[in-house]
């Protein structure tokens, strides 16, 4: 097994633990399921005693140029008290969307092997006129979902 395969295969799990650790450091009560059969990476108990489910999706800095925040082939149906945490390592940016917000913003594949699955592409890319270098950026319609912390879960 090569190092690069080990890196890519474990990147998602490492990012889950990192982001859950960040949630814990912010004082959230987080619980991790032993089995990931339902796309739930973390359950948070809020101060009012209610629970929310979290699915974490992360993209490595090593993905193809232009795809820093492309999350594709996500199987999801609207679920109450369910949130997505999307993280791009290359952009060092995090977006938090509720199930409903995700389904409003995503594109749903109409055919092919991923028919019925959803994709969301938070970033665009453009040439910086000053430097002539291609840069990735958050598309303006998704800026409202950018989060620096997990206060949305309190």
Backbone as a ProteinNet text record, in pm:
[ID]
protein_1_A
[PRIMARY]
XXXXXXXXXXXXXXXXXXXXXXXXXXXXXXXXXXXXXXXXXXXXXXXXXXXXXXXXXXXXXXXXXXXXXXXXXXXXXXXXXXXXXXXXXXXXXXXXXXXXXXXXXXXXXXXXXXXXXXXXXXXXXXXXXXXXXXXXXXXXXXXXXXXXXXXXXX
[TERTIARY]
84.6	0	90	64.7	149.1	107.4	199.6	172.7	61.4	65	-36.2	-175.3	-189.3	-319.7	-364.8	-272.9	-307.4	-351	-282.9	-319.9	-461.8	-489.5	-621.2	-731.3	-704.6	-806.7	-842.4	-746.3	-770.9	-800	-787.6	-803.8	-940.4	-1046.7	-1181.9	-1200.2	-1151.5	-1165.3	-1082.7	-960.6	-877.6	-946	-1009.1	-1077.7	-1201	-1271.4	-1384.8	-1337.3	-1230.2	-1179	-1130.6	-1065.2	-1017.6	-1134.4	-1236.8	-1349.9	-1433.1	-1448.2	-1518.1	-1437	-1304.7	-1218.5	-1237.8	-1248.9	-1274.4	-1409	-1509.9	-1641.4	-1631.1	-1558.8	-1540.1	-1468.3	-1367.6	-1293	-1381.7	-1487.4	-1582.4	-1688.9	-1678.9	-1771.6	-1897.2	-1903.2	-2020.1	-2012.2	-2127	-2135.6	-2151.1	-2043.4	-2040.6	-2031.9	-2102.4	-2101.8	-2078.7	-1992.8	-1964.8	-2021.1	-2101.1	-2155.9	-2043.3	-2058.6	-1959.6	-1967.5	-2085.7	-2106.5	-2160.6	-2108.5	-2149.9	-2241.2	-2354.3	-2448	-2543.2	-2559.9	-2662.8	-2605.3	-2476.9	-2415.7	-2409.8	-2407.6	-2397.5	-2260.3	-2180.1	-2044.4	-2038.4	-2137.6	-2135.9	-2278.8	-2310.7	-2438.8	-2405.5	-2474.6	-2451.4	-2575.5	-2553.7	-2662.7	-2656.3	-2763.1	-2768.2	-2806.5	-2786.1	-2812.6	-2959.3	-3050.9	-3193.6	-3232.7	-3134.9	-3160.6	-3193.6	-3207.2	-3235.7	-3104	-3116.2	-3000.3	-3003.3	-2884.7	-2871.1	-2767.1	-2787.7	-2695.2	-2609.4	-2483.1	-2387.5	-2320.4	-2312.8	-2229.5	-2116.6	-1993.8	-1875.5	-1821.8	-1798.2	-1738.5	-1616.9	-1504.4	-1382	-1311.4	-1245.7	-1165.4	-1021.2	-932	-788	-730.3	-618.7	-547.3	-492.2	-487.5	-429.1	-527.4	-653.8	-750.3	-716.3	-774	-750.7	-774.3	-688.6	-703.1	-843	-910.3	-1046.2	-1154.1	-1116.4	-1213.8	-1197.9	-1140.3	-1110.2	-1233.3	-1349.2	-1471.2	-1585.2	-1553.6	-1654	-1685.6	-1810.9	-1856	-1965.2	-1938.2	-2025.6	-2077.6	-2181.3	-2241.3	-2283.9	-2351.1	-2398.4	-2541.3	-2561.6	-2694.1	-2761.8	-2871.1	-2936	-3081.7	-3165.1	-3305.9	-3324	-3414.4	-3431.9	-3460.4	-3385.8	-3393.2	-3393.2	-3489	-3493.4	-3374.7	-3324.6	-3213.5	-3087.6	-3064.8	-2948.2	-2870.6	-2738.1	-2652.5	-2532.6	-2484.3	-2359.7	-2253	-2133.1	-2014.5	-1924.7	-1902.8	-1815.5	-1686.8	-1571.9	-1444.2	-1350.8	-1289.6	-1188.5	-1053.7	-963.4	-830.2	-753.2	-762.1	-685.6	-734.8	-865.6	-919.6	-919.7	-897.9	-909.9	-1041.1	-1148.4	-1280.4	-1381.7	-1478.6	-1581.5	-1718.6	-1809.7	-1948	-2036.4	-2138.3	-2235.3	-2372.7	-2440.6	-2573.9	-2665.1	-2788.2	-2888.6	-2925.7	-2993.6	-3041.5	-3123.8	-3213.8	-3300	-3218.9	-3124.7	-3040.3	-2958.8	-2902.8	-2824.3	-2908.7	-3029.4	-3113.8	-3160.7	-3172	-3206.4	-3090.4	-2967.9	-2849.2	-2780.6	-2801.7	-2727.1	-2786.1	-2712.5	-2758.4	-2784.7	-2896.6	-2929.2	-2906.3	-2827.2	-2798.2	-2925.2	-2952.9	-3075.3	-3058.3	-2936.3	-2915.5	-2773.6	-2743.7	-2611.1	-2602.4	-2480.2	-2462.7	-2491.6	-2487.8	-2517	-2651.5	-2743	-2876.5	-2941	-2998.6	-3064	-2969.9	-2840.5	-2743	-2718.5	-2663.1	-2649.7	-2503.8	-2480	-2346.9	-2359.3	-2255.3	-2249.1	-2105.4	-2090.7	-1958.8	-1948.1	-1885.7	-1878.2	-1780	-1682.9	-1579.7	-1587.4	-1535.5	-1509.4	-1360.6	-1313.1	-1173.8	-1164.4	-1068.2	-1050.4	-902.3	-867.5	-731.3	-723.5	-628.8	-604.7	-540.3	-607.1	-552.5	-415	-390.8	-263.8	-147	-172.3	-62.1	-64.7	-181	-194.2	-207.1	-221.5	-230	-377	-407.7	-543.8	-565.4	-678.3	-709.8	-849.8	-863.6	-994.8	-1054.3	-1185.5	-1255	-1393.2	-1454	-1590	-1687.4	-1777.1	-1878.5	-1965	-2000.7	-2074.5	-2203.3	-2277	-2403.4	-2383.7	-2258.9	-2231.6	-2160.5	-2127.6	-2057.3	-2138	-2271.5	-2356.6	-2345.7	-2291.3	-2277.8	-2137.9	-2044.8	-1909.6	-1915.6	-1848.6	-1844.6	-1700	-1665.6	-1532.8	-1535.9	-1656.7	-1673.3	-1804	-1844.2	-1963.3	-2079.2	-2081.8	-2186.8	-2326.7	-2334.6	-2464.6	-2529.3	-2448.6	-2500.4	-2539.8	-2528	-2563.1	-2710.8
-116.9	0	124.4	217.2	336.2	441.9	531.4	640.1	729.7	762.3	851.3	789.9	658.3	594.5	601.9	572	578.5	719.2	818.2	956.9	985.8	951.8	984.7	902.5	776.2	690.8	736	786.9	826	973.3	1053.6	1197.8	1234.1	1175.7	1208	1177.1	1062.3	1024.9	1116.3	1149.4	1242.6	1378.9	1425.7	1555.3	1548.1	1436.3	1420.3	1438.3	1366.3	1375.6	1517.3	1581.3	1718.2	1812.4	1806.7	1898.8	1866.3	1739.1	1701.9	1750.9	1738.5	1792.1	1942.1	2014.5	2159	2187.4	2106.3	2122.8	2102.5	1998.4	1971.6	2087.6	2143.2	2255.9	2379.2	2388.2	2498.7	2468.9	2352.2	2320.2	2246.1	2201.9	2125.7	1982.8	1925.1	1784.6	1700	1634.1	1556.3	1407	1331.9	1186.2	1131	1031.5	972.5	831.2	802.8	667.7	567.2	446.3	341.8	292.4	302.7	257.3	375.1	394.2	506.3	455.7	396.1	341.8	446.9	557.7	654.6	791	798.9	925.7	1024.4	974.3	1061.2	1039.1	1145.6	1137.4	1182	1260.1	1317	1353.5	1333.9	1377.8	1478.3	1590.6	1694.6	1710.9	1711.1	1740.1	1888.3	1958.6	2102.7	2131.2	2255.3	2293.1	2276.8	2279.1	2260.7	2112.7	2022.8	1879.8	1812.9	1890.1	1831	1787.3	1702	1648.1	1689.4	1710	1731.4	1633.3	1594.1	1502.2	1580.9	1541.7	1612.3	1514.3	1553	1479.4	1572.5	1524.1	1602.1	1556.1	1652.5	1626.1	1716	1660.3	1739.3	1711.8	1815.3	1803.9	1838.6	1756.6	1771.9	1885	1936.6	2037.9	1976.9	1845.7	1776.7	1746.3	1789.3	1761.2	1843.8	1807.7	1875.9	2025.8	2103.2	2249.3	2286	2372.3	2414.1	2339.1	2226.6	2142.7	2147.9	2255.7	2263.3	2246.3	2285.5	2276.2	2215.5	2109.7	2032.7	1907.8	1892.1	1776.2	1708.8	1586.9	1523.7	1387.9	1342.6	1210.1	1187.6	1287.9	1278	1225.3	1115.6	1054.4	1117	1191.4	1259	1290.4	1268.7	1311.1	1408.1	1505.6	1607	1541.8	1586.8	1531.5	1646	1646.2	1748.2	1732.8	1844.2	1844.9	1778.6	1794.7	1736.6	1849.2	1846.8	1950.3	1887.5	1958.4	1923.2	2023.7	1972.9	2057.5	2022.1	2119.6	2101.8	2179	2115.4	2181.4	2161.5	2270.5	2265.6	2297.8	2200.1	2221.1	2327.1	2323.6	2419.2	2562.3	2581.5	2715.5	2749.9	2649.5	2664	2734.2	2676.1	2735.8	2627.8	2666.1	2572.9	2634.7	2551.8	2591.4	2498.7	2554.2	2472.9	2499.6	2391	2400.1	2299.4	2339.3	2244.3	2152.9	2046.4	1954.5	2030	2113.5	2190.1	2286.8	2358.3	2451.3	2377.3	2263.3	2183.9	2146.8	2095.7	2051.3	2168.4	2287.9	2407.2	2451.7	2432.9	2485.8	2386.7	2257.9	2156.9	2135	2059.3	2011	1861.7	1814.4	1671.9	1606.8	1500.8	1429.8	1365.4	1388.4	1337.6	1197	1161.3	1028.4	982	863.6	806.1	727.8	683.3	597.1	668.9	802.5	878.5	951.3	899.9	960.3	966.6	1081.8	1101.7	1150.2	1143	1193.7	1341.8	1407.9	1552.7	1595.7	1713.7	1773.9	1921.7	1974.6	2117.5	2161.5	2274.4	2324.4	2466.3	2479.1	2606.7	2704.3	2653.2	2742	2760.8	2874.9	2903.2	2928.8	2960.4	3001.6	3107.1	3195.6	3308.2	3344.8	3419.3	3469.9	3601.6	3610.3	3734.6	3831.8	3946.1	4038.3	4095.6	4111.8	4169.7	4072.9	3944	3847.1	3755.9	3746.1	3653.8	3509.1	3485.4	3350.1	3311.1	3186.6	3135.4	3112.8	3160.6	3148.8	3091.4	3007.8	2956.8	3049.9	3062.5	3151	3093	3137.9	3096.2	3173.4	3101	3166.8	3254.1	3374.9	3469.2	3413.6	3329.3	3277.2	3183.7	3138.2	3048.6	3116.3	3243.2	3314.6	3317.9	3319.7	3325.7	3199.3	3091.4	2966.6	2948.3	3038.6	3027.3	3045.3	2955.6	2963	2951.4	3028.3	3022.3	2937.3	2907.2	2826	2747	2685.5	2600.1	2659.4	2792.5	2858.8	2829.5	2793.9	2760.3	2639.3	2558.4	2438	2460.2	2580.2	2606.1	2630.3
0	0	0	-93.3	-102.8	-1.5	28.1	122	68.6	-62.9	-118.8	-107.6	-132.4	-115.8	29.3	120.5	262.7	299.1	243.2	272.8	223	96.4	40.8	105.1	134	193.8	334.8	408	546	566.2	459.9	475	533	479.3	526.7	674.1	716.9	858.3	946.2	902.1	979.8	993.7	887.2	892.4	981.9	979.9	1072.1	1215.5	1251.7	1388.7	1421.2	1323.5	1347.6	1375.3	1290	1305.5	1429.3	1460.9	1584.6	1704.4	1698.2	1803.9	1820.7	1708.2	1714.4	1781.7	1749.6	1812.2	1963.6	2003.5	2146.4	2214.8	2148.5	2205.1	2222.7	2142.3	2156.2	2261.6	2326.4	2434.2	2392	2267.1	2223.1	2275.5	2306.3	2348.4	2223.1	2181.6	2057.8	2086.8	2007.9	2017.3	1877.7	1866.7	1735.7	1729.7	1626.9	1610.5	1583.4	1632.7	1606.4	1463	1402.4	1265.6	1185.3	1064.5	979.5	868.2	905.5	806.9	750.9	820.8	783	747.3	719.4	682.9	797.7	919.7	1037.3	1098.6	1100.1	1154.3	1299.4	1340.5	1475.1	1514.7	1640.9	1696.5	1806	1804.1	1903.8	1989.4	2121.4	2214.2	2246.4	2208.8	2232.2	2376.9	2418.5	2558.2	2595.6	2496.5	2526.4	2532.7	2519.1	2528.5	2396.6	2288.8	2157.9	2092.8	1993.8	1923.1	1776.4	1721	1577.1	1523.9	1399.4	1333.1	1234.4	1226.1	1141.9	1046.3	920.4	825.6	783	789.2	756.7	621.7	533.4	402	388.9	347.5	336.5	204.3	151.4	29.7	63.2	17.4	40.3	-45.4	-1.9	-80.9	-210	-218.4	-332.9	-445.9	-434.2	-541.1	-665	-775.5	-902.7	-889	-951.3	-951.5	-1001.4	-928	-961.6	-886	-821.9	-751.2	-599.8	-546.4	-402.4	-315.4	-366.6	-285.2	-365.8	-439.1	-512.8	-432	-395.6	-319	-401.5	-446.7	-544.6	-496.9	-565.5	-545.3	-400.4	-342.9	-204.3	-205.5	-135.6	-123.5	-1.4	-23.1	89.9	58.8	158.9	156	271.8	254.4	358.8	493.4	594.1	728.1	828.1	918.5	1022.7	1117	1167.7	1263.6	1208.3	1079	1011.8	945	961.6	904.3	834.5	733.3	666.5	707.6	733.5	749	631.3	542.9	427.6	455.1	430.5	456.2	337.3	291.2	186.4	248.7	244.9	301	222	89.5	9.2	30.2	42.2	66.8	216	301	446	479.2	426.7	438.7	474.4	558.8	604	579.7	531.5	510.2	592.1	655.8	730.3	670.7	630	572.4	639.9	662.1	709.1	592.8	622.6	520.1	415.8	461.8	372.4	285.6	345.9	269.9	164.9	203.8	109.1	-12.2	11.9	-99	-185.2	-127.7	-206.5	-295.1	-249.8	-318	-411.3	-391.1	-466.6	-606	-684.6	-814.4	-797.2	-850.6	-841.2	-977.1	-978.6	-1103.4	-1156.2	-1283.2	-1346	-1402	-1443.9	-1501.8	-1476.2	-1524.8	-1505.2	-1375.8	-1345.5	-1228.3	-1097.1	-1096.6	-974.7	-980.7	-1061.6	-1072.1	-933.6	-902.5	-774	-664.6	-688.7	-590.4	-617	-516.2	-519.7	-521.3	-580.5	-583.4	-550.4	-488.8	-461.8	-485	-552.7	-589.9	-536.3	-419	-350	-414.3	-490.4	-541.9	-692.3	-732.4	-871.8	-883.1	-1003.3	-1016.3	-1124.2	-1107.1	-1199	-1202.8	-1303.8	-1315.9	-1238.6	-1147.3	-1074.7	-1173.5	-1203.6	-1304.2	-1265.1	-1135.5	-1090.7	-1108.9	-1077.5	-1080.2	-1202.9	-1268.2	-1380.4	-1337.6	-1205.4	-1149.9	-1131.9	-1166.4	-1145.6	-996.2	-944.2	-801.8	-782.6	-682.3	-644.8	-539.3	-539.9	-446.6	-417.1	-310.2	-277.4	-366.5	-432.5	-513.4	-421.8	-467.4	-382.3	-320.6	-392.1	-338.7	-219	-197.4	-85.6	30.5	15.3	123.1	252.3	241.9	361.9	447.2	392.6	467.1	528.1	496.1	551.1	702.5	773.6	920	966.3	1067	1128.6	1255.1	1304.3	1425.1	1413	1522.2	1519.9	1598.9	1611.9	1690.2	1633.9	1509.2	1449.5	1518.9	1584.7	1649.7	1794.5	1845.4	1985.6	2000.5
[MASK]
++++++++++++++++++++++++++++++++++++++++++++++++++++++++++++++++++++++++++++++++++++++++++++++++++++++++++++++++++++++++++++++++++++++++++++++++++++++++++

